[in-house]
Amino acid sequence: PMSIVDYVVVHELVHLKEKNHTQKFWEIMGTVLADYEKRKEWLKVNGNYFEI
């Protein structure tokens, strides 16, 4: 789903500002994607169905 693609792209872009998954990292994620936790959970449940 495009919403998950958006999550992954934003996640990687936030790493340009905050290298680790600190509280600040997740605060930035929340300012860009208010529902990032829902998307993160979807990826946790469904991510193993994807191959690179």
PQR file with spaces between the fields and no chain letter, atoms N, CA, C, O and H, PARSE charges and radii, in Angstrom:
ATOM       1  N    PRO     1       0.834   -1.216    0.000 -0.5600 1.5000
ATOM       2  CA   PRO     1       0.000    0.000    0.000  0.2800 2.0000
ATOM       3  C    PRO     1       0.870    1.268    0.000  0.5500 1.7000
ATOM       4  O    PRO     1       1.939    1.306    0.609 -0.5500 1.4000
ATOM       5  N    MET     2       0.393    2.279   -0.684 -0.4000 1.5000
ATOM       6  CA   MET     2       1.146    3.528   -0.767 -0.0000 2.0000
ATOM       7  C    MET     2       1.356    4.169    0.606  0.5500 1.7000
ATOM       8  O    MET     2       2.364    4.842    0.823 -0.5500 1.4000
ATOM       9  H    MET     2      -0.475    2.248   -1.179  0.4000 1.0000
ATOM      10  N    SER     3       0.430    3.971    1.521 -0.4000 1.5000
ATOM      11  CA   SER     3       0.614    4.549    2.857 -0.0000 2.0000
ATOM      12  C    SER     3       1.834    3.952    3.551  0.5500 1.7000
ATOM      13  O    SER     3       2.493    4.628    4.340 -0.5500 1.4000
ATOM      14  H    SER     3      -0.388    3.425    1.345  0.4000 1.0000
ATOM      15  N    ILE     4       2.133    2.696    3.263 -0.4000 1.5000
ATOM      16  CA   ILE     4       3.298    2.035    3.853 -0.0000 2.0000
ATOM      17  C    ILE     4       4.571    2.489    3.138  0.5500 1.7000
ATOM      18  O    ILE     4       5.613    2.662    3.769 -0.5500 1.4000
ATOM      19  H    ILE     4       1.597    2.146    2.623  0.4000 1.0000
ATOM      20  N    VAL     5       4.485    2.679    1.833 -0.4000 1.5000
ATOM      21  CA   VAL     5       5.626    3.233    1.091 -0.0000 2.0000
ATOM      22  C    VAL     5       5.953    4.620    1.657  0.5500 1.7000
ATOM      23  O    VAL     5       7.120    4.945    1.872 -0.5500 1.4000
ATOM      24  H    VAL     5       3.639    2.538    1.320  0.4000 1.0000
ATOM      25  N    ASP     6       4.933    5.421    1.895 -0.4000 1.5000
ATOM      26  CA   ASP     6       5.135    6.743    2.497 -0.0000 2.0000
ATOM      27  C    ASP     6       5.826    6.615    3.850  0.5500 1.7000
ATOM      28  O    ASP     6       6.758    7.363    4.144 -0.5500 1.4000
ATOM      29  H    ASP     6       3.985    5.157    1.721  0.4000 1.0000
ATOM      30  N    TYR     7       5.377    5.676    4.669 -0.4000 1.5000
ATOM      31  CA   TYR     7       5.973    5.457    5.989 -0.0000 2.0000
ATOM      32  C    TYR     7       7.461    5.132    5.860  0.5500 1.7000
ATOM      33  O    TYR     7       8.285    5.712    6.568 -0.5500 1.4000
ATOM      34  H    TYR     7       4.619    5.068    4.430  0.4000 1.0000
ATOM      35  N    VAL     8       7.808    4.212    4.966 -0.4000 1.5000
ATOM      36  CA   VAL     8       9.201    3.791    4.804 -0.0000 2.0000
ATOM      37  C    VAL     8      10.062    4.962    4.321  0.5500 1.7000
ATOM      38  O    VAL     8      11.171    5.162    4.817 -0.5500 1.4000
ATOM      39  H    VAL     8       7.139    3.740    4.392  0.4000 1.0000
ATOM      40  N    VAL     9       9.562    5.724    3.370 -0.4000 1.5000
ATOM      41  CA   VAL     9      10.316    6.872    2.853 -0.0000 2.0000
ATOM      42  C    VAL     9      10.523    7.911    3.953  0.5500 1.7000
ATOM      43  O    VAL     9      11.639    8.393    4.151 -0.5500 1.4000
ATOM      44  H    VAL     9       8.661    5.562    2.968  0.4000 1.0000
ATOM      45  N    VAL    10       9.465    8.253    4.659 -0.4000 1.5000
ATOM      46  CA   VAL    10       9.584    9.236    5.738 -0.0000 2.0000
ATOM      47  C    VAL    10      10.533    8.720    6.810  0.5500 1.7000
ATOM      48  O    VAL    10      11.371    9.472    7.307 -0.5500 1.4000
ATOM      49  H    VAL    10       8.559    7.861    4.498  0.4000 1.0000
ATOM      50  N    HIS    11      10.413    7.460    7.167 -0.4000 1.5000
ATOM      51  CA   HIS    11      11.281    6.841    8.168 -0.0000 2.0000
ATOM      52  C    HIS    11      12.754    7.038    7.785  0.5500 1.7000
ATOM      53  O    HIS    11      13.565    7.455    8.612 -0.5500 1.4000
ATOM      54  H    HIS    11       9.732    6.849    6.763  0.4000 1.0000
ATOM      55  N    GLU    12      13.084    6.742    6.552 -0.4000 1.5000
ATOM      56  CA   GLU    12      14.474    6.872    6.105 -0.0000 2.0000
ATOM      57  C    GLU    12      14.908    8.334    6.039  0.5500 1.7000
ATOM      58  O    GLU    12      16.055    8.650    6.356 -0.5500 1.4000
ATOM      59  H    GLU    12      12.425    6.404    5.880  0.4000 1.0000
ATOM      60  N    LEU    13      14.025    9.214    5.640 -0.4000 1.5000
ATOM      61  CA   LEU    13      14.363   10.640    5.619 -0.0000 2.0000
ATOM      62  C    LEU    13      14.597   11.181    7.022  0.5500 1.7000
ATOM      63  O    LEU    13      15.488   12.007    7.223 -0.5500 1.4000
ATOM      64  H    LEU    13      13.093    8.958    5.383  0.4000 1.0000
ATOM      65  N    VAL    14      13.821   10.733    7.985 -0.4000 1.5000
ATOM      66  CA   VAL    14      14.020   11.172    9.369 -0.0000 2.0000
ATOM      67  C    VAL    14      15.394   10.732    9.867  0.5500 1.7000
ATOM      68  O    VAL    14      16.007   11.423   10.681 -0.5500 1.4000
ATOM      69  H    VAL    14      13.098   10.062    7.822  0.4000 1.0000
ATOM      70  N    HIS    15      15.879    9.598    9.388 -0.4000 1.5000
ATOM      71  CA   HIS    15      17.222    9.153    9.775 -0.0000 2.0000
ATOM      72  C    HIS    15      18.310   10.134    9.328  0.5500 1.7000
ATOM      73  O    HIS    15      19.410   10.115    9.881 -0.5500 1.4000
ATOM      74  H    HIS    15      15.382    9.037    8.727  0.4000 1.0000
ATOM      75  N    LEU    16      18.033   10.971    8.362 -0.4000 1.5000
ATOM      76  CA   LEU    16      19.005   11.991    7.974 -0.0000 2.0000
ATOM      77  C    LEU    16      19.199   13.027    9.079  0.5500 1.7000
ATOM      78  O    LEU    16      20.260   13.643    9.181 -0.5500 1.4000
ATOM      79  H    LEU    16      17.139   10.986    7.913  0.4000 1.0000
ATOM      80  N    LYS    17      18.177   13.214    9.900 -0.4000 1.5000
ATOM      81  CA   LYS    17      18.253   14.157   11.021 -0.0000 2.0000
ATOM      82  C    LYS    17      18.576   13.464   12.336  0.5500 1.7000
ATOM      83  O    LYS    17      19.298   14.012   13.169 -0.5500 1.4000
ATOM      84  H    LYS    17      17.315   12.713    9.818  0.4000 1.0000
ATOM      85  N    GLU    18      18.055   12.283   12.522 -0.4000 1.5000
ATOM      86  CA   GLU    18      18.197   11.556   13.790 -0.0000 2.0000
ATOM      87  C    GLU    18      18.599   10.124   13.445  0.5500 1.7000
ATOM      88  O    GLU    18      17.787    9.348   12.942 -0.5500 1.4000
ATOM      89  H    GLU    18      17.469   11.837   11.845  0.4000 1.0000
ATOM      90  N    LYS    19      19.854    9.782   13.719 -0.4000 1.5000
ATOM      91  CA   LYS    19      20.412    8.502   13.263 -0.0000 2.0000
ATOM      92  C    LYS    19      19.760    7.283   13.915  0.5500 1.7000
ATOM      93  O    LYS    19      19.570    6.257   13.262 -0.5500 1.4000
ATOM      94  H    LYS    19      20.514   10.413   14.128  0.4000 1.0000
ATOM      95  N    ASN    20      19.422    7.391   15.180 -0.4000 1.5000
ATOM      96  CA   ASN    20      18.876    6.245   15.914 -0.0000 2.0000
ATOM      97  C    ASN    20      17.394    6.433   16.206  0.5500 1.7000
ATOM      98  O    ASN    20      16.844    7.521   16.035 -0.5500 1.4000
ATOM      99  H    ASN    20      19.576    8.224   15.711  0.4000 1.0000
ATOM     100  N    HIS    21      16.763    5.362   16.645 -0.4000 1.5000
ATOM     101  CA   HIS    21      15.332    5.401   16.960 -0.0000 2.0000
ATOM     102  C    HIS    21      15.116    5.938   18.379  0.5500 1.7000
ATOM     103  O    HIS    21      14.635    5.236   19.268 -0.5500 1.4000
ATOM     104  H    HIS    21      17.210    4.479   16.784  0.4000 1.0000
ATOM     105  N    THR    22      15.481    7.181   18.552 -0.4000 1.5000
ATOM     106  CA   THR    22      15.331    7.840   19.842 -0.0000 2.0000
ATOM     107  C    THR    22      13.917    8.407   19.969  0.5500 1.7000
ATOM     108  O    THR    22      13.122    8.358   19.030 -0.5500 1.4000
ATOM     109  H    THR    22      15.872    7.752   17.830  0.4000 1.0000
ATOM     110  N    GLN    23      13.630    8.937   21.136 -0.4000 1.5000
ATOM     111  CA   GLN    23      12.336    9.592   21.328 -0.0000 2.0000
ATOM     112  C    GLN    23      12.188   10.747   20.338  0.5500 1.7000
ATOM     113  O    GLN    23      11.109   10.960   19.784 -0.5500 1.4000
ATOM     114  H    GLN    23      14.275    8.977   21.898  0.4000 1.0000
ATOM     115  N    LYS    24      13.262   11.482   20.119 -0.4000 1.5000
ATOM     116  CA   LYS    24      13.234   12.598   19.156 -0.0000 2.0000
ATOM     117  C    LYS    24      12.891   12.091   17.752  0.5500 1.7000
ATOM     118  O    LYS    24      12.127   12.732   17.031 -0.5500 1.4000
ATOM     119  H    LYS    24      14.138   11.308   20.569  0.4000 1.0000
ATOM     120  N    PHE    25      13.457   10.939   17.363 -0.4000 1.5000
ATOM     121  CA   PHE    25      13.165   10.342   16.062 -0.0000 2.0000
ATOM     122  C    PHE    25      11.662   10.147   15.905  0.5500 1.7000
ATOM     123  O    PHE    25      11.075   10.564   14.906 -0.5500 1.4000
ATOM     124  H    PHE    25      14.078   10.418   17.949  0.4000 1.0000
ATOM     125  N    TRP    26      11.040    9.508   16.900 -0.4000 1.5000
ATOM     126  CA   TRP    26       9.606    9.205   16.809 -0.0000 2.0000
ATOM     127  C    TRP    26       8.752   10.464   16.904  0.5500 1.7000
ATOM     128  O    TRP    26       7.657   10.511   16.342 -0.5500 1.4000
ATOM     129  H    TRP    26      11.517    9.169   17.712  0.4000 1.0000
ATOM     130  N    GLU    27       9.239   11.483   17.607 -0.4000 1.5000
ATOM     131  CA   GLU    27       8.528   12.765   17.630 -0.0000 2.0000
ATOM     132  C    GLU    27       8.503   13.387   16.237  0.5500 1.7000
ATOM     133  O    GLU    27       7.478   13.910   15.801 -0.5500 1.4000
ATOM     134  H    GLU    27      10.128   11.445   18.063  0.4000 1.0000
ATOM     135  N    ILE    28       9.635   13.326   15.545 -0.4000 1.5000
ATOM     136  CA   ILE    28       9.689   13.858   14.180 -0.0000 2.0000
ATOM     137  C    ILE    28       8.754   13.059   13.278  0.5500 1.7000
ATOM     138  O    ILE    28       8.009   13.630   12.482 -0.5500 1.4000
ATOM     139  H    ILE    28      10.468   12.900   15.900  0.4000 1.0000
ATOM     140  N    MET    29       8.799   11.736   13.409 -0.4000 1.5000
ATOM     141  CA   MET    29       7.890   10.894   12.619 -0.0000 2.0000
ATOM     142  C    MET    29       6.447   11.334   12.838  0.5500 1.7000
ATOM     143  O    MET    29       5.679   11.455   11.883 -0.5500 1.4000
ATOM     144  H    MET    29       9.404   11.272   14.056  0.4000 1.0000
ATOM     145  N    GLY    30       6.084   11.570   14.083 -0.4000 1.5000
ATOM     146  CA   GLY    30       4.719   11.962   14.418 -0.0000 2.0000
ATOM     147  C    GLY    30       4.311   13.304   13.846  0.5500 1.7000
ATOM     148  O    GLY    30       3.133   13.528   13.569 -0.5500 1.4000
ATOM     149  H    GLY    30       6.707   11.472   14.858  0.4000 1.0000
ATOM     150  N    THR    31       5.269   14.199   13.666 -0.4000 1.5000
ATOM     151  CA   THR    31       4.925   15.495   13.084 -0.0000 2.0000
ATOM     152  C    THR    31       4.648   15.373   11.592  0.5500 1.7000
ATOM     153  O    THR    31       3.893   16.165   11.027 -0.5500 1.4000
ATOM     154  H    THR    31       6.227   14.017   13.891  0.4000 1.0000
ATOM     155  N    VAL    32       5.263   14.377   10.957 -0.4000 1.5000
ATOM     156  CA   VAL    32       5.070   14.182    9.515 -0.0000 2.0000
ATOM     157  C    VAL    32       3.905   13.239    9.238  0.5500 1.7000
ATOM     158  O    VAL    32       3.075   13.498    8.366 -0.5500 1.4000
ATOM     159  H    VAL    32       5.875   13.734   11.416  0.4000 1.0000
ATOM     160  N    LEU    33       3.854   12.142    9.991 -0.4000 1.5000
ATOM     161  CA   LEU    33       2.793   11.135    9.824 -0.0000 2.0000
ATOM     162  C    LEU    33       2.132   10.899   11.181  0.5500 1.7000
ATOM     163  O    LEU    33       2.646   10.151   12.012 -0.5500 1.4000
ATOM     164  H    LEU    33       4.529   11.931   10.699  0.4000 1.0000
ATOM     165  N    ALA    34       1.003   11.537   11.390 -0.4000 1.5000
ATOM     166  CA   ALA    34       0.336   11.431   12.688 -0.0000 2.0000
ATOM     167  C    ALA    34      -0.024    9.991   13.044  0.5500 1.7000
ATOM     168  O    ALA    34      -0.075    9.637   14.222 -0.5500 1.4000
ATOM     169  H    ALA    34       0.584   12.145   10.715  0.4000 1.0000
ATOM     170  N    ASP    35      -0.274    9.164   12.037 -0.4000 1.5000
ATOM     171  CA   ASP    35      -0.660    7.769   12.293 -0.0000 2.0000
ATOM     172  C    ASP    35       0.495    6.790   12.049  0.5500 1.7000
ATOM     173  O    ASP    35       0.270    5.638   11.679 -0.5500 1.4000
ATOM     174  H    ASP    35      -0.233    9.451   11.080  0.4000 1.0000
ATOM     175  N    TYR    36       1.727    7.255   12.257 -0.4000 1.5000
ATOM     176  CA   TYR    36       2.879    6.395   11.970 -0.0000 2.0000
ATOM     177  C    TYR    36       2.847    5.098   12.769  0.5500 1.7000
ATOM     178  O    TYR    36       3.314    4.070   12.277 -0.5500 1.4000
ATOM     179  H    TYR    36       1.909    8.191   12.557  0.4000 1.0000
ATOM     180  N    GLU    37       2.311    5.116   13.985 -0.4000 1.5000
ATOM     181  CA   GLU    37       2.276    3.894   14.804 -0.0000 2.0000
ATOM     182  C    GLU    37       1.414    2.814   14.145  0.5500 1.7000
ATOM     183  O    GLU    37       1.765    1.634   14.170 -0.5500 1.4000
ATOM     184  H    GLU    37       1.931    5.951   14.384  0.4000 1.0000
ATOM     185  N    LYS    38       0.301    3.216   13.564 -0.4000 1.5000
ATOM     186  CA   LYS    38      -0.569    2.272   12.858 -0.0000 2.0000
ATOM     187  C    LYS    38       0.156    1.689   11.648  0.5500 1.7000
ATOM     188  O    LYS    38       0.082    0.487   11.392 -0.5500 1.4000
ATOM     189  H    LYS    38       0.016    4.174   13.544  0.4000 1.0000
ATOM     190  N    ARG    39       0.843    2.531   10.919 -0.4000 1.5000
ATOM     191  CA   ARG    39       1.583    2.069    9.740 -0.0000 2.0000
ATOM     192  C    ARG    39       2.751    1.170   10.147  0.5500 1.7000
ATOM     193  O    ARG    39       3.031    0.168    9.489 -0.5500 1.4000
ATOM     194  H    ARG    39       0.903    3.508   11.126  0.4000 1.0000
ATOM     195  N    LYS    40       3.418    1.533   11.222 -0.4000 1.5000
ATOM     196  CA   LYS    40       4.532    0.724   11.739 -0.0000 2.0000
ATOM     197  C    LYS    40       4.035   -0.667   12.123  0.5500 1.7000
ATOM     198  O    LYS    40       4.689   -1.668   11.828 -0.5500 1.4000
ATOM     199  H    LYS    40       3.190    2.347   11.756  0.4000 1.0000
ATOM     200  N    GLU    41       2.896   -0.726   12.771 -0.4000 1.5000
ATOM     201  CA   GLU    41       2.311   -2.014   13.168 -0.0000 2.0000
ATOM     202  C    GLU    41       1.923   -2.833   11.943  0.5500 1.7000
ATOM     203  O    GLU    41       2.153   -4.042   11.914 -0.5500 1.4000
ATOM     204  H    GLU    41       2.365    0.086   13.011  0.4000 1.0000
ATOM     205  N    TRP    42       1.343   -2.201   10.937 -0.4000 1.5000
ATOM     206  CA   TRP    42       0.976   -2.915    9.707 -0.0000 2.0000
ATOM     207  C    TRP    42       2.210   -3.557    9.091  0.5500 1.7000
ATOM     208  O    TRP    42       2.171   -4.711    8.665 -0.5500 1.4000
ATOM     209  H    TRP    42       1.156   -1.218   10.960  0.4000 1.0000
ATOM     210  N    LEU    43       3.305   -2.803    9.047 -0.4000 1.5000
ATOM     211  CA   LEU    43       4.542   -3.312    8.461 -0.0000 2.0000
ATOM     212  C    LEU    43       5.113   -4.457    9.293  0.5500 1.7000
ATOM     213  O    LEU    43       5.652   -5.421    8.750 -0.5500 1.4000
ATOM     214  H    LEU    43       3.336   -1.865    9.393  0.4000 1.0000
ATOM     215  N    LYS    44       4.991   -4.344   10.602 -0.4000 1.5000
ATOM     216  CA   LYS    44       5.462   -5.415   11.494 -0.0000 2.0000
ATOM     217  C    LYS    44       4.697   -6.711   11.223  0.5500 1.7000
ATOM     218  O    LYS    44       5.293   -7.788   11.202 -0.5500 1.4000
ATOM     219  H    LYS    44       4.553   -3.561   11.043  0.4000 1.0000
ATOM     220  N    VAL    45       3.402   -6.615   11.019 -0.4000 1.5000
ATOM     221  CA   VAL    45       2.551   -7.787   10.785 -0.0000 2.0000
ATOM     222  C    VAL    45       2.713   -8.325    9.364  0.5500 1.7000
ATOM     223  O    VAL    45       2.743   -9.539    9.163 -0.5500 1.4000
ATOM     224  H    VAL    45       2.918   -5.740   11.036  0.4000 1.0000
ATOM     225  N    ASN    46       2.816   -7.442    8.388 -0.4000 1.5000
ATOM     226  CA   ASN    46       2.780   -7.850    6.978 -0.0000 2.0000
ATOM     227  C    ASN    46       4.114   -7.781    6.237  0.5500 1.7000
ATOM     228  O    ASN    46       4.213   -8.247    5.102 -0.5500 1.4000
ATOM     229  H    ASN    46       2.792   -6.456    8.551  0.4000 1.0000
ATOM     230  N    GLY    47       5.120   -7.216    6.854 -0.4000 1.5000
ATOM     231  CA   GLY    47       6.387   -6.997    6.174 -0.0000 2.0000
ATOM     232  C    GLY    47       7.069   -8.255    5.671  0.5500 1.7000
ATOM     233  O    GLY    47       7.814   -8.211    4.692 -0.5500 1.4000
ATOM     234  H    GLY    47       5.039   -6.837    7.776  0.4000 1.0000
ATOM     235  N    ASN    48       6.821   -9.369    6.329 -0.4000 1.5000
ATOM     236  CA   ASN    48       7.479  -10.618    5.920 -0.0000 2.0000
ATOM     237  C    ASN    48       6.926  -11.166    4.604  0.5500 1.7000
ATOM     238  O    ASN    48       7.468  -12.134    4.071 -0.5500 1.4000
ATOM     239  H    ASN    48       6.215   -9.405    7.124  0.4000 1.0000
ATOM     240  N    TYR    49       5.872  -10.573    4.076 -0.4000 1.5000
ATOM     241  CA   TYR    49       5.312  -11.014    2.795 -0.0000 2.0000
ATOM     242  C    TYR    49       5.998  -10.353    1.596  0.5500 1.7000
ATOM     243  O    TYR    49       5.701  -10.686    0.448 -0.5500 1.4000
ATOM     244  H    TYR    49       5.432   -9.786    4.509  0.4000 1.0000
ATOM     245  N    PHE    50       6.909   -9.424    1.861 -0.4000 1.5000
ATOM     246  CA   PHE    50       7.578   -8.686    0.795 -0.0000 2.0000
ATOM     247  C    PHE    50       8.998   -9.185    0.604  0.5500 1.7000
ATOM     248  O    PHE    50       9.668   -9.573    1.561 -0.5500 1.4000
ATOM     249  H    PHE    50       7.150   -9.154    2.794  0.4000 1.0000
ATOM     250  N    GLU    51       9.448   -9.171   -0.635 -0.4000 1.5000
ATOM     251  CA   GLU    51      10.821   -9.543   -0.958 -0.0000 2.0000
ATOM     252  C    GLU    51      11.480   -8.405   -1.716  0.5500 1.7000
ATOM     253  O    GLU    51      10.819   -7.636   -2.414 -0.5500 1.4000
ATOM     254  H    GLU    51       8.903   -8.856   -1.412  0.4000 1.0000
ATOM     255  N    ILE    52      12.768   -8.314   -1.569 -0.4000 1.5000
ATOM     256  CA   ILE    52      13.536   -7.311   -2.312 -0.0000 2.0000
ATOM     257  C    ILE    52      14.254   -8.017   -3.443  0.5500 1.7000
ATOM     258  O    ILE    52      14.970   -7.378   -4.214 -0.5500 1.4000
ATOM     259  H    ILE    52      13.304   -8.939   -1.002  0.4000 1.0000
